[in-house]
Amino acid sequence: MTPTTTNGAIPIEYDGVVWNKGIAGIIAVNNFTVGLAAGFDNLLDNNHRLWVYESKPWFGLAFGLNLN
């Protein structure tokens, strides 16, 4: 947590624990994998209402290479 991620509501920096929830779909072709992910995060302390990312959706891409 920083003043930037709380819009200045908290003047100090500290490490917070975040609970991630989401889903991903992954497909493999030969030795390559690609996937899409989506979810949202929740801060697990009393400042969760001040955190700018609280319950905001996120999206991601996943790429992989099987070296076996």
Secondary structure, DSSP 4 states (H G I P E B T S, - for coil): --TGGGTTS--S-----EEEEEEEEEEEETTEEEEEEEEEEEE-STTTTT-TTBT-EEEEEEEEE---
